[in-house]
Amino acid sequence: MDWYCKAAEQGHPRAQFNIGLLYDQEHDGVPQDHSKAFEWFLKSALQGYADAQAKVSQAYTNGAGVAQDNIEAMEWMVKAAENGQAGMQFSMGASYEKGHGVPQSDSRSFEWYLKSANQGFSQAQERVASAFEAGRGVPEDVTKAIEWYTKAADQGLPTAQFALGRVYQLGHCGLPKDRSKAVDWYFKAAVQGHTEAQFMLRGLYVYSKVISLDLQVQSKIKEWFIEAAEQGVAHAQCCMAFMYADGRGVDKDNFKAFAWYLKAAKQGHKAAQRLVANMYEVGRGVSKSREKSIEWYLRLATSGNALAAHEIRKMLKQ
């Protein structure tokens, strides 16, 4: 901190920015103080330091250390973006795409996304890919769409990984259908919590016979369910329960089904909570318990589930 202060007092913008970070993020024993953070970010930003300009824009957006001001936020966003700050270039692209603070323009949106993407910003790469796929703000080019999706996906962006899974599953963008590759990309997105990818894996497995899914691919999905479920992924735990309840790829076992549903339910998985309540109600895979059934239905009902409230009223009348 002492060396940063000496350099900052001499007007070094990077040192001023780093002091701002210390106050902003409570590092090295420096107490968090958004007002002081903003002061230092602003000093650096006024000297043209792009990362500091981005922080000033964010501070005005969130009202952190300074009164919220969307006009100032946009002005500093523009400065940072024009100064080459990739995150703010992405934000400019999003602003033009949605028409937030600027007139909606797909072409201007694409221009800013591309600038950010060329600097390796994965979220911008995904938006560039999407634009090329849809012909939004730029002529449609499926080859470039795949190229940019792959760049973003290789950096670990789950939305891009899911998009590639969809492309390979459906045979979009001029590529042949390849369920094995689709599953590989869905896996990568699913382990990061991408809900749609998780549902796609479950759907592929559940309907594997209908769609004639290759046995090797089925085995790969099953292995992911087991690994993810044991690591505590609620959706995977629910899928394991379904496998045991229905005898899909495993011997049918209602007791194991209930055990996996219960694990998922305890993490707040709504569908699992409903099934746990039902299994307690009818005594499937667990000893019948009216009290525990009502307890689980009540958890759902308090979150606004009308069906659960109906089940509780029905049980109380019995």
ZADO-1210 file (C-alpha; in nm, 4 decimals, padded with zeros to 6 digits):
<atoms>
<atom x="00.0000" y="00.0000" z="00.0000" code="MET" pos="1"/>
<atom x="00.2840" y="00.2434" z="00.0884" code="ASP" pos="2"/>
<atom x="00.4514" y="00.2013" z="-00.2489" code="TRP" pos="3"/>
<atom x="00.1198" y="00.2376" z="-00.4305" code="TYR" pos="4"/>
<atom x="00.0550" y="00.5610" z="-00.2373" code="CYS" pos="5"/>
<atom x="00.3950" y="00.7053" z="-00.3277" code="LYS" pos="6"/>
<atom x="00.3466" y="00.6250" z="-00.6953" code="ALA" pos="7"/>
<atom x="-00.0155" y="00.7436" z="-00.6902" code="ALA" pos="8"/>
<atom x="00.0793" y="01.0770" z="-00.5318" code="GLU" pos="9"/>
<atom x="00.3189" y="01.1259" z="-00.8219" code="GLN" pos="10"/>
<atom x="00.0268" y="01.0785" z="-01.0596" code="GLY" pos="11"/>
<atom x="00.0807" y="00.7228" z="-01.1823" code="HIS" pos="12"/>
<atom x="-00.2637" y="00.6084" z="-01.3101" code="PRO" pos="13"/>
<atom x="-00.2011" y="00.2373" z="-01.2588" code="ARG" pos="14"/>
<atom x="-00.1025" y="00.2905" z="-00.8957" code="ALA" pos="15"/>
<atom x="-00.4130" y="00.5055" z="-00.8442" code="GLN" pos="16"/>
<atom x="-00.6213" y="00.2276" z="-00.9983" code="PHE" pos="17"/>
<atom x="-00.4611" y="-00.0365" z="-00.7745" code="ASN" pos="18"/>
<atom x="-00.5345" y="00.1679" z="-00.4613" code="ILE" pos="19"/>
<atom x="-00.8936" y="00.1910" z="-00.5796" code="GLY" pos="20"/>
<atom x="-00.9011" y="-00.1895" z="-00.6079" code="LEU" pos="21"/>
<atom x="-00.7684" y="-00.2292" z="-00.2531" code="LEU" pos="22"/>
<atom x="-01.0503" y="-00.0133" z="-00.1152" code="TYR" pos="23"/>
<atom x="-01.3060" y="-00.1709" z="-00.3484" code="ASP" pos="24"/>
<atom x="-01.2253" y="-00.5337" z="-00.2672" code="GLN" pos="25"/>
<atom x="-01.0873" y="-00.5087" z="00.0898" code="GLU" pos="26"/>
<atom x="-00.7396" y="-00.6430" z="00.0172" code="HIS" pos="27"/>
<atom x="-00.4200" y="-00.6527" z="00.2271" code="ASP" pos="28"/>
<atom x="-00.5877" y="-00.5263" z="00.5439" code="GLY" pos="29"/>
<atom x="-00.7339" y="-00.2204" z="00.3727" code="VAL" pos="30"/>
<atom x="-01.0959" y="-00.1762" z="00.4939" code="PRO" pos="31"/>
<atom x="-01.3592" y="-00.1698" z="00.2228" code="GLN" pos="32"/>
<atom x="-01.4611" y="00.1856" z="00.1382" code="ASP" pos="33"/>
<atom x="-01.6473" y="00.2394" z="-00.1890" code="HIS" pos="34"/>
<atom x="-01.6238" y="00.6179" z="-00.1612" code="SER" pos="35"/>
<atom x="-01.2432" y="00.6113" z="-00.1377" code="LYS" pos="36"/>
<atom x="-01.2304" y="00.3472" z="-00.4096" code="ALA" pos="37"/>
<atom x="-01.4294" y="00.5743" z="-00.6400" code="PHE" pos="38"/>
<atom x="-01.2021" y="00.8714" z="-00.5660" code="GLU" pos="39"/>
<atom x="-00.8933" y="00.6765" z="-00.6701" code="TRP" pos="40"/>
<atom x="-01.0626" y="00.5191" z="-00.9724" code="PHE" pos="41"/>
<atom x="-01.1705" y="00.8638" z="-01.0873" code="LEU" pos="42"/>
<atom x="-00.8180" y="01.0079" z="-01.0550" code="LYS" pos="43"/>
<atom x="-00.6864" y="00.7244" z="-01.2690" code="SER" pos="44"/>
<atom x="-00.9773" y="00.7423" z="-01.5141" code="ALA" pos="45"/>
<atom x="-00.9256" y="01.1139" z="-01.5736" code="LEU" pos="46"/>
<atom x="-00.5763" y="01.0269" z="-01.6968" code="GLN" pos="47"/>
<atom x="-00.7246" y="00.7882" z="-01.9517" code="GLY" pos="48"/>
<atom x="-00.6613" y="00.4567" z="-01.7742" code="TYR" pos="49"/>
<atom x="-00.9170" y="00.2283" z="-01.9399" code="ALA" pos="50"/>
<atom x="-00.9702" y="-00.0184" z="-01.6540" code="ASP" pos="51"/>
<atom x="-01.0291" y="00.2715" z="-01.4153" code="ALA" pos="52"/>
<atom x="-01.2777" y="00.4251" z="-01.6589" code="GLN" pos="53"/>
<atom x="-01.4643" y="00.0936" z="-01.6556" code="ALA" pos="54"/>
<atom x="-01.4716" y="00.0962" z="-01.2745" code="LYS" pos="55"/>
<atom x="-01.6042" y="00.4536" z="-01.2712" code="VAL" pos="56"/>
<atom x="-01.8804" y="00.3505" z="-01.5121" code="SER" pos="57"/>
<atom x="-01.9711" y="00.0538" z="-01.2907" code="GLN" pos="58"/>
<atom x="-01.9712" y="00.2741" z="-00.9800" code="ALA" pos="59"/>
<atom x="-02.2164" y="00.5177" z="-01.1394" code="TYR" pos="60"/>
<atom x="-02.4309" y="00.2249" z="-01.2574" code="THR" pos="61"/>
<atom x="-02.4470" y="00.0624" z="-00.9128" code="ASN" pos="62"/>
<atom x="-02.4296" y="00.3741" z="-00.6968" code="GLY" pos="63"/>
<atom x="-02.1160" y="00.2402" z="-00.5273" code="ALA" pos="64"/>
<atom x="-01.9301" y="00.5242" z="-00.3554" code="GLY" pos="65"/>
<atom x="-02.1132" y="00.7836" z="-00.5651" code="VAL" pos="66"/>
<atom x="-02.4741" y="00.8690" z="-00.6423" code="ALA" pos="67"/>
<atom x="-02.6221" y="00.6487" z="-00.9132" code="GLN" pos="68"/>
<atom x="-02.6195" y="00.8268" z="-01.2472" code="ASP" pos="69"/>
<atom x="-02.6951" y="00.6318" z="-01.5635" code="ASN" pos="70"/>
<atom x="-02.5897" y="00.9189" z="-01.7912" code="ILE" pos="71"/>
<atom x="-02.2443" y="00.9415" z="-01.6286" code="GLU" pos="72"/>
<atom x="-02.2235" y="00.5621" z="-01.6355" code="ALA" pos="73"/>
<atom x="-02.2831" y="00.5585" z="-02.0094" code="MET" pos="74"/>
<atom x="-02.0336" y="00.8402" z="-02.0741" code="GLU" pos="75"/>
<atom x="-01.7590" y="00.6556" z="-01.8884" code="TRP" pos="76"/>
<atom x="-01.8559" y="00.3290" z="-02.0548" code="MET" pos="77"/>
<atom x="-01.8051" y="00.4923" z="-02.3940" code="VAL" pos="78"/>
<atom x="-01.4677" y="00.6345" z="-02.2872" code="LYS" pos="79"/>
<atom x="-01.3461" y="00.2979" z="-02.1604" code="ALA" pos="80"/>
<atom x="-01.4754" y="00.1131" z="-02.4674" code="ALA" pos="81"/>
<atom x="-01.3167" y="00.3606" z="-02.7079" code="GLU" pos="82"/>
<atom x="-00.9986" y="00.3231" z="-02.5041" code="ASN" pos="83"/>
<atom x="-00.9981" y="-00.0498" z="-02.5762" code="GLY" pos="84"/>
<atom x="-01.1398" y="-00.1946" z="-02.2509" code="GLN" pos="85"/>
<atom x="-01.2844" y="-00.5296" z="-02.3609" code="ALA" pos="86"/>
<atom x="-01.5471" y="-00.5569" z="-02.0874" code="GLY" pos="87"/>
<atom x="-01.6883" y="-00.2145" z="-02.1663" code="MET" pos="88"/>
<atom x="-01.6814" y="-00.2896" z="-02.5392" code="GLN" pos="89"/>
<atom x="-01.8964" y="-00.5927" z="-02.4592" code="PHE" pos="90"/>
<atom x="-02.1273" y="-00.3713" z="-02.2496" code="SER" pos="91"/>
<atom x="-02.1580" y="-00.1275" z="-02.5401" code="MET" pos="92"/>
<atom x="-02.2554" y="-00.4185" z="-02.7634" code="GLY" pos="93"/>
<atom x="-02.5194" y="-00.5265" z="-02.5123" code="ALA" pos="94"/>
<atom x="-02.6494" y="-00.1693" z="-02.4826" code="SER" pos="95"/>
<atom x="-02.6976" y="-00.1383" z="-02.8587" code="TYR" pos="96"/>
<atom x="-02.8463" y="-00.4895" z="-02.8829" code="GLU" pos="97"/>
<atom x="-03.1098" y="-00.4119" z="-02.6178" code="LYS" pos="98"/>
<atom x="-03.1468" y="-00.0377" z="-02.6781" code="GLY" pos="99"/>
<atom x="-03.0409" y="00.0542" z="-02.3236" code="HIS" pos="100"/>
<atom x="-02.9262" y="00.4167" z="-02.3122" code="GLY" pos="101"/>
<atom x="-02.8691" y="00.4213" z="-02.6884" code="VAL" pos="102"/>
<atom x="-03.0917" y="00.3612" z="-02.9936" code="PRO" pos="103"/>
<atom x="-03.1263" y="-00.0099" z="-03.0650" code="GLN" pos="104"/>
<atom x="-02.8944" y="-00.1120" z="-03.3493" code="SER" pos="105"/>
<atom x="-02.7906" y="-00.4663" z="-03.4397" code="ASP" pos="106"/>
<atom x="-02.5097" y="-00.3435" z="-03.6646" code="SER" pos="107"/>
<atom x="-02.3600" y="-00.1145" z="-03.3970" code="ARG" pos="108"/>
<atom x="-02.4048" y="-00.3918" z="-03.1429" code="SER" pos="109"/>
<atom x="-02.2110" y="-00.6333" z="-03.3634" code="PHE" pos="110"/>
<atom x="-01.9297" y="-00.3809" z="-03.4154" code="GLU" pos="111"/>
<atom x="-01.8729" y="-00.3460" z="-03.0402" code="TRP" pos="112"/>
<atom x="-01.9068" y="-00.7176" z="-02.9723" code="TYR" pos="113"/>
<atom x="-01.6484" y="-00.7889" z="-03.2422" code="LEU" pos="114"/>
<atom x="-01.3994" y="-00.5414" z="-03.0939" code="LYS" pos="115"/>
<atom x="-01.4333" y="-00.7104" z="-02.7571" code="SER" pos="116"/>
<atom x="-01.4263" y="-01.0604" z="-02.9068" code="ALA" pos="117"/>
<atom x="-01.1037" y="-00.9858" z="-03.0915" code="ASN" pos="118"/>
<atom x="-00.9457" y="-00.9206" z="-02.7527" code="GLN" pos="119"/>
<atom x="-01.0495" y="-01.2671" z="-02.6346" code="GLY" pos="120"/>
<atom x="-01.3539" y="-01.1679" z="-02.4251" code="PHE" pos="121"/>
<atom x="-01.5481" y="-01.4958" z="-02.4260" code="SER" pos="122"/>
<atom x="-01.8970" y="-01.3511" z="-02.3721" code="GLN" pos="123"/>
<atom x="-01.8469" y="-01.1207" z="-02.6686" code="ALA" pos="124"/>
<atom x="-01.7220" y="-01.4125" z="-02.8779" code="GLN" pos="125"/>
<atom x="-02.0468" y="-01.5965" z="-02.8053" code="GLU" pos="126"/>
<atom x="-02.2547" y="-01.2943" z="-02.9080" code="ARG" pos="127"/>
<atom x="-02.0522" y="-01.2556" z="-03.2304" code="VAL" pos="128"/>
<atom x="-02.1159" y="-01.6239" z="-03.3047" code="ALA" pos="129"/>
<atom x="-02.4861" y="-01.5824" z="-03.2387" code="SER" pos="130"/>
<atom x="-02.4990" y="-01.2798" z="-03.4686" code="ALA" pos="131"/>
<atom x="-02.3274" y="-01.4683" z="-03.7514" code="PHE" pos="132"/>
<atom x="-02.5618" y="-01.7660" z="-03.7026" code="GLU" pos="133"/>
<atom x="-02.8764" y="-01.5513" z="-03.7116" code="ALA" pos="134"/>
<atom x="-02.7564" y="-01.2869" z="-03.9580" code="GLY" pos="135"/>
<atom x="-02.8176" y="-01.0224" z="-03.6910" code="ARG" pos="136"/>
<atom x="-02.6327" y="-00.6997" z="-03.7683" code="GLY" pos="137"/>
<atom x="-02.4034" y="-00.8845" z="-04.0086" code="VAL" pos="138"/>
<atom x="-02.4590" y="-01.1147" z="-04.3092" code="PRO" pos="139"/>
<atom x="-02.5266" y="-01.4733" z="-04.2049" code="GLU" pos="140"/>
<atom x="-02.2115" y="-01.6859" z="-04.2049" code="ASP" pos="141"/>
<atom x="-02.2446" y="-02.0259" z="-04.0378" code="VAL" pos="142"/>
<atom x="-01.8732" y="-02.1051" z="-04.0760" code="THR" pos="143"/>
<atom x="-01.7786" y="-01.7963" z="-03.8775" code="LYS" pos="144"/>
<atom x="-02.0532" y="-01.8730" z="-03.6275" code="ALA" pos="145"/>
<atom x="-01.8944" y="-02.2128" z="-03.5509" code="ILE" pos="146"/>
<atom x="-01.5496" y="-02.0536" z="-03.5372" code="GLU" pos="147"/>
<atom x="-01.6559" y="-01.7980" z="-03.2752" code="TRP" pos="148"/>
<atom x="-01.8687" y="-02.0417" z="-03.0740" code="TYR" pos="149"/>
<atom x="-01.5650" y="-02.2692" z="-03.0544" code="THR" pos="150"/>
<atom x="-01.3366" y="-01.9876" z="-02.9392" code="LYS" pos="151"/>
<atom x="-01.5759" y="-01.8980" z="-02.6579" code="ALA" pos="152"/>
<atom x="-01.6458" y="-02.2609" z="-02.5681" code="ALA" pos="153"/>
<atom x="-01.2747" y="-02.3436" z="-02.5522" code="ASP" pos="154"/>
<atom x="-01.2424" y="-02.0677" z="-02.2932" code="GLN" pos="155"/>
<atom x="-01.5041" y="-02.2467" z="-02.0837" code="GLY" pos="156"/>
<atom x="-01.8099" y="-02.0291" z="-02.1492" code="LEU" pos="157"/>
<atom x="-02.1101" y="-02.2564" z="-02.0779" code="PRO" pos="158"/>
<atom x="-02.3542" y="-02.0706" z="-02.3054" code="THR" pos="159"/>
<atom x="-02.1194" y="-02.1244" z="-02.6000" code="ALA" pos="160"/>
<atom x="-02.0638" y="-02.4876" z="-02.5034" code="GLN" pos="161"/>
<atom x="-02.4401" y="-02.5386" z="-02.4931" code="PHE" pos="162"/>
<atom x="-02.4767" y="-02.3647" z="-02.8299" code="ALA" pos="163"/>
<atom x="-02.2233" y="-02.6020" z="-02.9862" code="LEU" pos="164"/>
<atom x="-02.4043" y="-02.8969" z="-02.8318" code="GLY" pos="165"/>
<atom x="-02.7264" y="-02.7752" z="-02.9916" code="ARG" pos="166"/>
<atom x="-02.5533" y="-02.7239" z="-03.3274" code="VAL" pos="167"/>
<atom x="-02.4160" y="-03.0796" z="-03.3303" code="TYR" pos="168"/>
<atom x="-02.7367" y="-03.2363" z="-03.1989" code="GLN" pos="169"/>
<atom x="-02.9587" y="-03.0715" z="-03.4613" code="LEU" pos="170"/>
<atom x="-02.7084" y="-03.0520" z="-03.7455" code="GLY" pos="171"/>
<atom x="-02.7216" y="-02.6725" z="-03.7702" code="HIS" pos="172"/>
<atom x="-02.4744" y="-02.4343" z="-03.9322" code="CYS" pos="173"/>
<atom x="-02.3966" y="-02.6780" z="-04.2122" code="GLY" pos="174"/>
<atom x="-02.2592" y="-02.9441" z="-03.9769" code="LEU" pos="175"/>
<atom x="-02.3765" y="-03.3072" z="-03.9841" code="PRO" pos="176"/>
<atom x="-02.5640" y="-03.4364" z="-03.6796" code="LYS" pos="177"/>
<atom x="-02.3221" y="-03.5808" z="-03.4251" code="ASP" pos="178"/>
<atom x="-02.4847" y="-03.6762" z="-03.0940" code="ARG" pos="179"/>
<atom x="-02.1545" y="-03.7857" z="-02.9427" code="SER" pos="180"/>
<atom x="-02.0014" y="-03.4412" z="-02.9959" code="LYS" pos="181"/>
<atom x="-02.3261" y="-03.2807" z="-02.8824" code="ALA" pos="182"/>
<atom x="-02.3120" y="-03.4748" z="-02.5565" code="VAL" pos="183"/>
<atom x="-01.9450" y="-03.3795" z="-02.5058" code="ASP" pos="184"/>
<atom x="-02.0307" y="-03.0087" z="-02.5257" code="TRP" pos="185"/>
<atom x="-02.3460" y="-03.0473" z="-02.3161" code="TYR" pos="186"/>
<atom x="-02.1306" y="-03.2167" z="-02.0495" code="PHE" pos="187"/>
<atom x="-01.8919" y="-02.9245" z="-02.0342" code="LYS" pos="188"/>
<atom x="-02.1782" y="-02.6779" z="-01.9915" code="ALA" pos="189"/>
<atom x="-02.3727" y="-02.9001" z="-01.7516" code="ALA" pos="190"/>
<atom x="-02.0895" y="-02.9382" z="-01.5000" code="VAL" pos="191"/>
<atom x="-02.0816" y="-02.5581" z="-01.4745" code="GLN" pos="192"/>
<atom x="-02.4485" y="-02.5535" z="-01.3799" code="GLY" pos="193"/>
<atom x="-02.5975" y="-02.4693" z="-01.7193" code="HIS" pos="194"/>
<atom x="-02.9579" y="-02.5778" z="-01.6607" code="THR" pos="195"/>
<atom x="-03.0561" y="-02.6201" z="-02.0256" code="GLU" pos="196"/>
<atom x="-02.7551" y="-02.8444" z="-02.0900" code="ALA" pos="197"/>
<atom x="-02.8471" y="-03.0554" z="-01.7887" code="GLN" pos="198"/>
<atom x="-03.2042" y="-03.0927" z="-01.9183" code="PHE" pos="199"/>
<atom x="-03.0781" y="-03.1824" z="-02.2658" code="MET" pos="200"/>
<atom x="-02.8610" y="-03.4612" z="-02.1242" code="LEU" pos="201"/>
<atom x="-03.1534" y="-03.5950" z="-01.9259" code="ARG" pos="202"/>
<atom x="-03.3820" y="-03.5735" z="-02.2279" code="GLY" pos="203"/>
<atom x="-03.1350" y="-03.7566" z="-02.4499" code="LEU" pos="204"/>
<atom x="-03.1025" y="-04.0326" z="-02.1913" code="TYR" pos="205"/>
<atom x="-03.4732" y="-04.0641" z="-02.1132" code="VAL" pos="206"/>
<atom x="-03.5670" y="-04.0874" z="-02.4805" code="TYR" pos="207"/>
<atom x="-03.2578" y="-04.2836" z="-02.5856" code="SER" pos="208"/>
<atom x="-03.4671" y="-04.5759" z="-02.7132" code="LYS" pos="209"/>
<atom x="-03.7059" y="-04.3541" z="-02.9071" code="VAL" pos="210"/>
<atom x="-03.4264" y="-04.1641" z="-03.0811" code="ILE" pos="211"/>
<atom x="-03.2001" y="-04.4730" z="-03.1134" code="SER" pos="212"/>
<atom x="-02.9209" y="-04.3156" z="-02.9120" code="LEU" pos="213"/>
<atom x="-02.5910" y="-04.4988" z="-02.9465" code="ASP" pos="214"/>
<atom x="-02.5150" y="-04.7239" z="-02.6457" code="LEU" pos="215"/>
<atom x="-02.1743" y="-04.5641" z="-02.6027" code="GLN" pos="216"/>
<atom x="-02.3333" y="-04.2196" z="-02.5813" code="VAL" pos="217"/>
<atom x="-02.5940" y="-04.3510" z="-02.3344" code="GLN" pos="218"/>
<atom x="-02.3122" y="-04.4887" z="-02.1206" code="SER" pos="219"/>
<atom x="-02.1308" y="-04.1560" z="-02.1342" code="LYS" pos="220"/>
<atom x="-02.4404" y="-03.9685" z="-02.0133" code="ILE" pos="221"/>
<atom x="-02.4976" y="-04.2217" z="-01.7359" code="LYS" pos="222"/>
<atom x="-02.1364" y="-04.1803" z="-01.6179" code="GLU" pos="223"/>
<atom x="-02.1852" y="-03.8038" z="-01.6034" code="TRP" pos="224"/>
<atom x="-02.5051" y="-03.8415" z="-01.4008" code="PHE" pos="225"/>
<atom x="-02.3244" y="-04.0627" z="-01.1485" code="ILE" pos="226"/>
<atom x="-02.0172" y="-03.8388" z="-01.1206" code="GLU" pos="227"/>
<atom x="-02.2147" y="-03.5139" z="-01.0999" code="ALA" pos="228"/>
<atom x="-02.4676" y="-03.6585" z="-00.8551" code="ALA" pos="229"/>
<atom x="-02.1924" y="-03.7755" z="-00.6218" code="GLU" pos="230"/>
<atom x="-02.0414" y="-03.4249" z="-00.6409" code="GLN" pos="231"/>
<atom x="-02.3725" y="-03.2787" z="-00.5257" code="GLY" pos="232"/>
<atom x="-02.5255" y="-03.1474" z="-00.8502" code="VAL" pos="233"/>
<atom x="-02.8969" y="-03.1447" z="-00.7642" code="ALA" pos="234"/>
<atom x="-03.0257" y="-03.1949" z="-01.1180" code="HIS" pos="235"/>
<atom x="-02.7951" y="-03.4942" z="-01.1662" code="ALA" pos="236"/>
<atom x="-02.9156" y="-03.6378" z="-00.8344" code="GLN" pos="237"/>
<atom x="-03.2719" y="-03.6054" z="-00.9612" code="CYS" pos="238"/>
<atom x="-03.1714" y="-03.7818" z="-01.2826" code="CYS" pos="239"/>
<atom x="-03.0129" y="-04.0665" z="-01.0838" code="MET" pos="240"/>
<atom x="-03.3374" y="-04.0992" z="-00.8908" code="ALA" pos="241"/>
<atom x="-03.5344" y="-04.1170" z="-01.2147" code="PHE" pos="242"/>
<atom x="-03.3008" y="-04.3872" z="-01.3469" code="MET" pos="243"/>
<atom x="-03.3614" y="-04.6039" z="-01.0399" code="TYR" pos="244"/>
<atom x="-03.7344" y="-04.5309" z="-01.0316" code="ALA" pos="245"/>
<atom x="-03.7767" y="-04.6269" z="-01.3965" code="ASP" pos="246"/>
<atom x="-03.5035" y="-04.8885" z="-01.4279" code="GLY" pos="247"/>
<atom x="-03.3195" y="-04.6964" z="-01.7002" code="ARG" pos="248"/>
<atom x="-02.9700" y="-04.8444" z="-01.7311" code="GLY" pos="249"/>
<atom x="-02.9865" y="-04.9773" z="-01.3733" code="VAL" pos="250"/>
<atom x="-03.1953" y="-05.2281" z="-01.1812" code="ASP" pos="251"/>
<atom x="-03.5186" y="-05.0691" z="-01.0691" code="LYS" pos="252"/>
<atom x="-03.4942" y="-04.9719" z="-00.7024" code="ASP" pos="253"/>
<atom x="-03.7460" y="-04.7368" z="-00.5414" code="ASN" pos="254"/>
<atom x="-03.5421" y="-04.7114" z="-00.2214" code="PHE" pos="255"/>
<atom x="-03.2365" y="-04.5829" z="-00.4097" code="LYS" pos="256"/>
<atom x="-03.4651" y="-04.3582" z="-00.6142" code="ALA" pos="257"/>
<atom x="-03.6028" y="-04.2044" z="-00.2953" code="PHE" pos="258"/>
<atom x="-03.2516" y="-04.1570" z="-00.1500" code="ALA" pos="259"/>
<atom x="-03.1397" y="-03.9597" z="-00.4578" code="TRP" pos="260"/>
<atom x="-03.4610" y="-03.7562" z="-00.4756" code="TYR" pos="261"/>
<atom x="-03.4151" y="-03.6670" z="-00.1092" code="LEU" pos="262"/>
<atom x="-03.0573" y="-03.5433" z="-00.1705" code="LYS" pos="263"/>
<atom x="-03.1805" y="-03.3195" z="-00.4517" code="ALA" pos="264"/>
<atom x="-03.4837" y="-03.2049" z="-00.2513" code="ALA" pos="265"/>
<atom x="-03.2662" y="-03.0935" z="00.0384" code="LYS" pos="266"/>
<atom x="-03.0825" y="-02.8655" z="-00.2069" code="GLN" pos="267"/>
<atom x="-03.4093" y="-02.6999" z="-00.3049" code="GLY" pos="268"/>
<atom x="-03.4805" y="-02.8885" z="-00.6294" code="HIS" pos="269"/>
<atom x="-03.8573" y="-02.8295" z="-00.6666" code="LYS" pos="270"/>
<atom x="-03.9407" y="-03.1380" z="-00.8731" code="ALA" pos="271"/>
<atom x="-03.7481" y="-03.3566" z="-00.6292" code="ALA" pos="272"/>
<atom x="-03.9308" y="-03.2005" z="-00.3331" code="GLN" pos="273"/>
<atom x="-04.2652" y="-03.2796" z="-00.4932" code="ARG" pos="274"/>
<atom x="-04.1637" y="-03.6413" z="-00.5560" code="LEU" pos="275"/>
<atom x="-04.0278" y="-03.6833" z="-00.2021" code="VAL" pos="276"/>
<atom x="-04.3596" y="-03.5579" z="-00.0651" code="ALA" pos="277"/>
<atom x="-04.5490" y="-03.7981" z="-00.2900" code="ASN" pos="278"/>
<atom x="-04.3276" y="-04.0952" z="-00.2012" code="MET" pos="279"/>
<atom x="-04.3795" y="-04.0286" z="00.1702" code="TYR" pos="280"/>
<atom x="-04.7519" y="-04.0001" z="00.1032" code="GLU" pos="281"/>
<atom x="-04.7857" y="-04.3374" z="-00.0714" code="VAL" pos="282"/>
<atom x="-04.4940" y="-04.5168" z="00.0944" code="GLY" pos="283"/>
<atom x="-04.2923" y="-04.5828" z="-00.2212" code="ARG" pos="284"/>
<atom x="-03.9226" y="-04.6377" z="-00.1531" code="GLY" pos="285"/>
<atom x="-03.9660" y="-04.5162" z="00.2052" code="VAL" pos="286"/>
<atom x="-04.1918" y="-04.5865" z="00.5028" code="SER" pos="287"/>
<atom x="-04.5248" y="-04.4129" z="00.4613" code="LYS" pos="288"/>
<atom x="-04.5444" y="-04.0903" z="00.6638" code="SER" pos="289"/>
<atom x="-04.8325" y="-03.8461" z="00.6426" code="ARG" pos="290"/>
<atom x="-04.6458" y="-03.5931" z="00.8595" code="GLU" pos="291"/>
<atom x="-04.3293" y="-03.5928" z="00.6464" code="LYS" pos="292"/>
<atom x="-04.5333" y="-03.5794" z="00.3276" code="SER" pos="293"/>
<atom x="-04.7149" y="-03.2677" z="00.4512" code="ILE" pos="294"/>
<atom x="-04.3797" y="-03.1203" z="00.5628" code="GLU" pos="295"/>
<atom x="-04.2361" y="-03.1481" z="00.2100" code="TRP" pos="296"/>
<atom x="-04.5556" y="-03.0304" z="00.0418" code="TYR" pos="297"/>
<atom x="-04.5487" y="-02.7322" z="00.2808" code="LEU" pos="298"/>
<atom x="-04.1977" y="-02.6387" z="00.1668" code="ARG" pos="299"/>
<atom x="-04.3253" y="-02.6254" z="-00.1884" code="LEU" pos="300"/>
<atom x="-04.6460" y="-02.4445" z="-00.0971" code="ALA" pos="301"/>
<atom x="-04.4593" y="-02.1664" z="00.0848" code="THR" pos="302"/>
<atom x="-04.2658" y="-02.1009" z="-00.2367" code="SER" pos="303"/>
<atom x="-04.5916" y="-02.0477" z="-00.4246" code="GLY" pos="304"/>
<atom x="-04.6609" y="-02.3967" z="-00.5599" code="ASN" pos="305"/>
<atom x="-05.0408" y="-02.4169" z="-00.5928" code="ALA" pos="306"/>
<atom x="-05.0428" y="-02.7926" z="-00.6563" code="LEU" pos="307"/>
<atom x="-04.8596" y="-02.8541" z="-00.3278" code="ALA" pos="308"/>
<atom x="-05.1112" y="-02.6352" z="-00.1420" code="ALA" pos="309"/>
<atom x="-05.3922" y="-02.8393" z="-00.2974" code="HIS" pos="310"/>
<atom x="-05.2286" y="-03.1660" z="-00.1846" code="GLU" pos="311"/>
<atom x="-05.1989" y="-03.0343" z="00.1708" code="ILE" pos="312"/>
<atom x="-05.5678" y="-02.9376" z="00.1835" code="ARG" pos="313"/>
<atom x="-05.6623" y="-03.2786" z="00.0458" code="LYS" pos="314"/>
<atom x="-05.4517" y="-03.4632" z="00.3036" code="MET" pos="315"/>
<atom x="-05.5835" y="-03.2581" z="00.5943" code="LEU" pos="316"/>
<atom x="-05.9420" y="-03.3458" z="00.5012" code="LYS" pos="317"/>
<atom x="-05.8661" y="-03.7185" z="00.5133" code="GLN" pos="318"/>
</atoms>
